[in-house]
Amino acid sequence: MREVELAAARVSHITLPSDASSVTWRLPCSKTEVRAAGVSRTWDCTCQVRAVFPACPVHSLLRQADRLRSLAARLGVPVNCLPLCPAM
């Protein structure tokens, strides 16, 4: 991720299907997307090929979503309002 993409990322930009087979991330701003309409990127689960990809992007985001749900409950705010990577 580039700094500008990560800084603008919100929980609401992430789509995780119920089977956790992939994750789609809508990037509202991107260095290569000049119209500022945003782009979407999809990554598949890499758990079956751990030797090549030790950190599965899908399960990493699932763990982050769990942390953010807990944080939202403590703060008393909707989870979709939170940044994807808060400084807390």
N, C-alpha and C positions, 0 to 999 in steps of 0.2 A: 504494500500500500504506500502511496505517496502521502506526504503530510497533509496536503489539502484535502485529499479524499478521506483520510481517517478523521480529520478534525470535523468534517461535515457529516460523518456517519451517525445515524440514529438507529435505535432498535427497530423502529418502524420500517427501515429500509431493508431488513432481512426477511426472507421467506424460507422457512424450513418445512418441507413436506412431513407428514406424520410418520412416514417410514424412515426418515433420516437418511435417505439415499443421496441427497444433494442439498445444496444451499444456493439461493439466488440472492445476490446483493445488488441493490439499486444504488448506484453512485450518482448523487445529485450534481456533483461537479467532478470534472475529470480534466486532466491536462490535455488529453487528445481530443476531447469532444468540444468543439468550438461554439456550438449553438447553445450550450448550457441547458440542454434539455435533459441531460442525464443519460447514463448508460447502465445496463444490467450485465452482471457477470455471474455465471453459474459454475460451481465447483462440485464435483462428485466425491462421495466418500472414498477414501483411500485406505481403509482399514485392511483390505485384502492384500495390499502390496506394501506393508509396513517397512520392508527392507529398503524400498526405494523412497517412499514418502512416510517418514516416521510420525509426522504431525498431521493428522487428518483434519482438513479445514472444516468439515461438517461437525465433527464431534468437538472441536475446539470452540466453535460458535455455540453449540448446544450448552457446553459448560459455562460460557460467558453469559448466555441467556439465563441460566439458572442463577448466576451471581447477580445479574441485573434485576431479576424478579425479587430476590431477597432484599436488595438495596431499595427498590421501589416500595416494598412493603414497609421497610424501616422509615423511609422518608414520607410515606403516605401520598405518593404520586403515582399516576399511571405509568407502567413500564415503558410504553411507547414514547413517552416524553423524554426519556433519558438518552444521553449520548451512548453510543455503542461501547466506547472505552472511556468512562468517566475518570476523573483524577482523584477519586475517593478510594 
